[in-house]
Structures are given as structure tokens and as C-alpha cells.
Amino acid sequence: MGTAGMTGAVGVTAGGPLVVCTDAARTYGTGTGAVVAVHGASCTVAAGAGIAVVGPSGSGKSTLLHLMAGLDRPTAGEITHPGLPEGPLARHIGFVFQGPSLLPPLTAAENVALPLRIDGVGETEAGERALAALESLGLAALAAKLPDELSAGQAQRVAVARVLARRPRLILADEPTGQLDRGSAEQVMAVLLGAAERLGAAVVVTTHDTRVADALPTRWHMTDGRLVLPDGTDRELQDRELQDSGPQAPREPQVPQESQASRRHRGRQEREAR
């Protein structure tokens, strides 16, 4: 994917924190069967920030996003949203899910407009904003289509339009380009980041695609549920993981140190020999 149309899209100066995670952890299950999805993550998402969270499948990226969005609760630590207005988080945080998320009985336009109607936006305004969001993603011709009439890529782009129509302060996108072809992925990212710039919103995207990650100015890494930030906060952990996984340098041979008792015994033998 070319990033020429994507780089530089996030140009808003970072401001006050929208999300603050303090030693946030999420464990599923108890006892010997417990699985720790996120280990004590501490991070801050400022207004206007553009962050890519990269890492292998199962590393905890999606769980971290769910915690930030308030879709899940940490089992330890704390997550706060000091920069967001009071009220339901869903009104200020837009979430793009990794899998299908459209309601089957509703058309594409109705799916996009539904969150606005729930927020109390009038029917006419909600419809106009829904159509504008669809048009920005090249989907205006699909406004009257039902989800089962859309391809997986088209359905994902409608889900992105649904988020943009709500004009959130924070956009969390879980592998938003995972089901898209190269051209569609580039378009989605360009629109997503362009909309974030216009709204002054922060964007946090999980991805396996380094080209998508390159379109964002900040990159975080997750490995085995541990969040590694670029400021070196977790540098010791990162170094330790590299040492554990990488080839070990040969050690210098250790010369045994002669004990004090051995020296006394050797001295006695030398005196007797004389």
C-alpha cells in the first residue's frame, strides 16, 4: 500500500489526555486456567494523537482497545478518560470492530445513522450525516443495500462510515483494513486519518500491516500482553525479551576461585615436602 495519501493526515497538535491507563491489566478465568491478556499497561492517548499498536495475533492488542473504549473492564489497575465530556463513552469514542458489526435488517445508511438517532439527533440530520460519511468512503451507491448484499470489504467500510458520522473525539480501530484489498485499505486509512484531523480526534489503530502503521506518527508494540512504548518506559522488558529469544553470546570460561581452606591445606603440604 502506498502511504503517500496517508502520511501527514494526522496533523493535529496533541493536547490533553483522552485516555489514561495506569497499570491496567485484564485476566480471563481464575486459578491455573487463568489467562492474562494484558499485563499492567500504562499509557496515555492525547487529543489529536495518531497511534498504531502492532504485534502478533494474541498479543493483547484488541483487548487493550476494548479496555480503552470501556467495552471491557480491567481486572487490575485503572483506566480514566479525563479529556472526554461526562456521559456515555460511546458518544465520544468511535469503535471500528475487526469482524462484522452491521445490523442485518438495516440498510447501510440506516446502520450509519442509527448511533446518531440513539444520541438524539433528528432523523433528517442523521440521514444527511450518514450519507455524507458513506460518500466520503465512496459508498453512496450502496446506501440502500442490506449488509448481506455487501462484500466483506464494503461492510467494513460502512462500519468506518458509521464511526465517522458520529464525529467522535477518539477513534479506536481494531484491524480496520484486515478484510480490505490494497486500494480500499488505502482509501479507508486516508479518510479515517483525514477525518481525525478535521475533528481534532485521536486515532488508535491495531494492525499487522507495517504500511498502515507507517501512516501514523507513533507506534506501540505489544508482545505476550505487554505494552512496549517508544519512550523506553519498558526498555528493560524489551531487552530481556530479546535476550530470552535471541542467540546467547558465549560466556567467558569461569576460573574456580581457590578457597581459604584449600590454600592452607596446600601450604601445609608444601612445608612437609621441604
C-alpha positions as CSV (number, residue, x, y, z in Angstrom):
1,M,0.0,0.0,0.0
2,G,1.3,3.4,-0.9
3,T,1.3,5.8,2.0
4,A,1.6,9.0,0.1
5,G,-2.0,9.7,0.6
6,M,-1.9,8.7,4.2
7,T,1.2,10.1,5.7
8,G,0.8,13.5,7.2
9,A,-3.0,13.0,7.6
10,V,-2.8,13.3,11.4
11,G,-1.6,16.8,11.8
12,V,-3.4,17.9,15.0
13,T,-1.2,19.0,17.8
14,A,-1.6,16.6,20.7
15,G,-3.5,18.1,23.7
16,G,-5.0,16.9,27.0
17,P,-5.3,13.2,27.6
18,L,-8.4,11.4,26.4
19,V,-7.4,8.1,27.9
20,V,-5.0,7.3,30.7
21,C,-4.2,3.7,31.5
22,T,-2.4,3.1,34.8
23,D,-1.1,-0.4,35.3
24,A,-4.3,-1.7,33.6
25,A,-4.5,-5.5,33.4
26,R,-7.1,-7.9,32.1
27,T,-7.2,-11.6,33.2
28,Y,-9.7,-14.1,32.0
29,G,-10.6,-17.0,34.2
30,T,-9.1,-17.9,37.6
31,G,-6.7,-20.3,39.1
32,T,-4.4,-22.5,37.0
33,G,-6.6,-21.8,33.9
34,A,-6.3,-18.0,34.1
35,V,-5.1,-16.2,31.0
36,V,-3.6,-12.8,31.3
37,A,-4.5,-10.9,28.1
38,V,-2.9,-7.5,29.2
39,H,-0.2,-7.1,31.8
40,G,-0.1,-3.8,33.7
41,A,-0.3,-1.4,30.7
42,S,0.4,2.2,31.4
43,C,-0.1,4.7,28.6
44,T,-1.7,8.0,27.6
45,V,-3.7,8.9,24.5
46,A,-3.7,12.7,23.9
47,A,-6.1,14.6,21.8
48,G,-5.0,14.6,18.2
49,A,-2.6,11.7,18.7
50,G,-2.1,9.1,16.0
51,I,-1.0,5.7,17.3
52,A,-0.5,2.3,15.7
53,V,-0.5,-0.7,18.0
54,V,1.4,-3.6,16.4
55,G,2.1,-7.1,17.4
56,P,1.3,-10.7,16.6
57,S,-2.1,-12.2,16.9
58,G,-3.0,-13.0,20.5
59,S,-0.6,-10.4,21.9
60,G,-3.4,-8.4,23.6
61,K,-3.9,-5.5,21.1
62,S,-7.7,-6.0,20.7
63,T,-8.2,-6.4,24.5
64,L,-6.3,-3.1,25.1
65,L,-8.6,-1.3,22.7
66,H,-11.7,-2.8,24.3
67,L,-10.5,-1.6,27.7
68,M,-9.8,1.9,26.4
69,A,-13.3,2.1,24.9
70,G,-15.0,0.9,28.1
71,L,-16.3,-2.2,26.3
72,D,-14.4,-4.3,28.9
73,R,-13.2,-3.6,32.4
74,P,-9.7,-4.1,33.8
75,T,-9.3,-6.7,36.5
76,A,-6.4,-4.6,37.9
77,G,-5.2,-1.1,37.6
78,E,-7.3,1.8,36.3
79,I,-8.4,3.5,33.0
80,T,-9.8,7.0,33.0
81,H,-11.0,9.4,30.4
82,P,-10.2,12.9,31.8
83,G,-10.3,14.7,28.4
84,L,-13.8,13.4,27.4
85,P,-17.1,15.1,28.4
86,E,-19.2,13.4,31.0
87,G,-21.8,10.9,29.8
88,P,-21.7,7.6,28.0
89,L,-18.3,6.9,26.5
90,A,-19.9,5.6,23.3
91,R,-21.0,9.2,22.4
92,H,-17.3,10.3,22.3
93,I,-15.5,7.2,21.3
94,G,-15.9,5.6,17.9
95,F,-15.0,1.9,17.6
96,V,-14.3,0.1,14.4
97,F,-14.6,-3.7,15.1
98,Q,-12.5,-6.3,13.5
99,G,-15.4,-8.5,12.5
100,P,-18.9,-7.9,11.0
101,S,-20.8,-5.4,13.1
102,L,-23.7,-4.2,10.9
103,L,-27.3,-4.9,11.9
104,P,-28.7,-7.3,9.2
105,P,-32.3,-5.8,9.0
106,L,-31.0,-2.2,8.4
107,T,-29.6,-0.7,5.2
108,A,-26.1,0.7,5.0
109,A,-27.4,4.2,5.5
110,E,-29.7,3.2,8.4
111,N,-26.7,1.4,10.1
112,V,-24.6,4.5,9.8
113,A,-27.5,6.8,11.1
114,L,-28.6,4.5,14.0
115,P,-26.0,5.7,16.6
116,L,-26.9,9.3,15.8
117,R,-30.6,8.6,16.3
118,I,-29.7,7.0,19.7
119,D,-27.8,10.1,20.6
120,G,-30.9,12.2,20.0
121,V,-30.0,13.6,16.5
122,G,-33.1,14.3,14.4
123,E,-34.0,11.9,11.6
124,T,-33.2,14.4,8.8
125,E,-29.8,15.5,10.2
126,A,-28.9,11.9,11.0
127,G,-29.7,10.8,7.4
128,E,-27.7,13.6,5.9
129,R,-24.6,12.9,8.1
130,A,-24.9,9.2,7.3
131,L,-25.0,9.8,3.6
132,A,-22.0,12.3,3.8
133,A,-20.0,9.7,5.7
134,L,-20.8,7.0,3.1
135,E,-19.9,9.3,0.3
136,S,-16.6,10.1,1.8
137,L,-15.7,6.4,1.5
138,G,-17.1,6.1,-2.0
139,L,-20.1,4.1,-0.7
140,A,-23.0,6.5,-1.7
141,A,-24.3,4.0,-4.3
142,L,-24.6,1.3,-1.6
143,A,-26.7,3.4,0.9
144,A,-29.9,1.4,0.3
145,K,-28.1,-2.0,0.4
146,L,-28.6,-4.5,3.2
147,P,-25.5,-6.0,4.9
148,D,-25.9,-9.4,3.2
149,E,-25.7,-7.6,-0.2
150,L,-22.3,-6.2,0.6
151,S,-18.9,-7.7,0.3
152,A,-16.8,-8.1,3.5
153,G,-14.7,-5.1,2.4
154,Q,-17.8,-2.9,1.7
155,A,-19.3,-3.9,5.0
156,Q,-16.1,-2.9,6.9
157,R,-16.1,0.5,5.1
158,V,-19.7,1.1,6.1
159,A,-18.7,0.4,9.7
160,V,-16.0,3.0,9.4
161,A,-18.5,5.5,8.0
162,R,-20.7,4.8,11.0
163,V,-17.9,5.9,13.3
164,L,-17.1,9.0,11.3
165,A,-20.7,10.2,11.1
166,R,-20.8,10.4,14.9
167,R,-17.8,12.8,15.0
168,P,-16.1,11.2,18.0
169,R,-13.2,12.7,20.0
170,L,-11.4,9.3,20.0
171,I,-11.4,6.7,17.2
172,L,-10.3,3.2,18.1
173,A,-10.0,0.9,15.1
174,D,-9.3,-2.8,15.5
175,E,-7.6,-4.1,12.3
176,P,-9.8,-1.8,10.2
177,T,-8.1,-2.8,6.9
178,G,-7.7,-6.5,7.7
179,Q,-10.5,-7.5,5.2
180,L,-9.8,-4.9,2.6
181,D,-7.9,-5.1,-0.7
182,R,-4.9,-2.8,-1.1
183,G,-6.8,0.1,-2.8
184,S,-9.7,0.0,-0.4
185,A,-7.4,-0.2,2.6
186,E,-5.5,2.9,1.5
187,Q,-8.8,4.8,1.0
188,V,-10.1,3.8,4.4
189,M,-7.0,4.9,6.2
190,A,-6.8,8.2,4.3
191,V,-10.4,9.0,5.1
192,L,-10.0,7.8,8.7
193,L,-7.0,10.0,9.4
194,G,-8.3,12.9,7.4
195,A,-11.5,12.9,9.4
196,A,-9.5,12.7,12.6
197,E,-7.6,15.8,11.6
198,R,-10.7,17.7,10.9
199,L,-12.4,16.7,14.1
200,G,-9.2,17.0,16.2
201,A,-9.8,13.4,17.3
202,A,-7.2,10.9,18.4
203,V,-6.8,7.7,16.5
204,V,-5.5,4.4,17.8
205,V,-5.3,1.6,15.3
206,T,-4.3,-2.1,15.8
207,T,-2.7,-3.6,12.7
208,H,-0.5,-6.3,11.3
209,D,0.3,-4.2,8.3
210,T,3.5,-2.2,8.7
211,R,2.4,0.1,5.8
212,V,-0.7,1.0,7.8
213,A,1.4,1.6,10.9
214,D,3.8,3.8,8.9
215,A,0.9,6.2,8.2
216,L,0.7,7.0,11.9
217,P,3.3,9.1,13.8
218,T,3.5,6.9,16.9
219,R,4.0,3.2,17.1
220,W,3.4,1.0,20.2
221,H,4.3,-2.7,20.4
222,M,2.5,-5.5,22.2
223,T,4.2,-8.8,23.0
224,D,2.6,-11.5,25.2
225,G,0.2,-9.0,26.6
226,R,2.9,-6.4,27.5
227,L,2.7,-2.9,26.1
228,V,6.1,-1.5,25.0
229,L,6.2,2.2,24.4
230,P,8.7,4.1,22.2
231,D,9.9,6.3,25.0
232,G,11.9,3.4,26.6
233,T,9.5,3.0,29.6
234,D,9.6,-0.7,29.0
235,R,13.1,-0.9,27.5
236,E,14.3,-3.3,30.2
237,L,11.4,-5.7,29.4
238,Q,12.2,-5.4,25.7
239,D,15.9,-6.1,26.3
240,R,15.1,-9.1,28.5
241,E,12.7,-10.5,25.8
242,L,15.4,-10.1,23.2
243,Q,17.9,-11.9,25.4
244,D,15.4,-14.7,26.1
245,S,14.6,-15.2,22.4
246,G,17.9,-14.4,20.7
247,P,21.1,-16.3,20.5
248,Q,23.3,-16.0,23.5
249,A,26.9,-14.9,23.3
250,P,29.4,-17.5,24.5
251,R,30.3,-16.9,28.1
252,E,33.9,-16.4,29.3
253,P,35.2,-19.6,31.0
254,Q,35.0,-19.2,34.7
255,V,38.1,-19.9,36.7
256,P,37.3,-21.5,40.0
257,Q,38.4,-19.5,43.0
258,E,40.6,-21.3,45.5
259,S,39.1,-21.3,48.9
260,Q,40.9,-20.2,52.0
261,A,40.9,-23.7,53.4
262,S,42.4,-25.1,50.2
263,R,45.2,-22.6,50.4
264,R,46.0,-23.6,54.0
265,H,46.0,-27.3,53.1
266,R,48.3,-26.7,50.0
267,G,50.7,-24.6,52.2
268,R,50.9,-27.4,54.8
269,Q,51.7,-29.9,52.0
270,E,54.5,-27.7,50.7
271,R,56.1,-27.3,54.2
272,E,56.0,-31.0,54.8
273,A,57.7,-31.7,51.4
274,R,60.5,-29.3,52.3
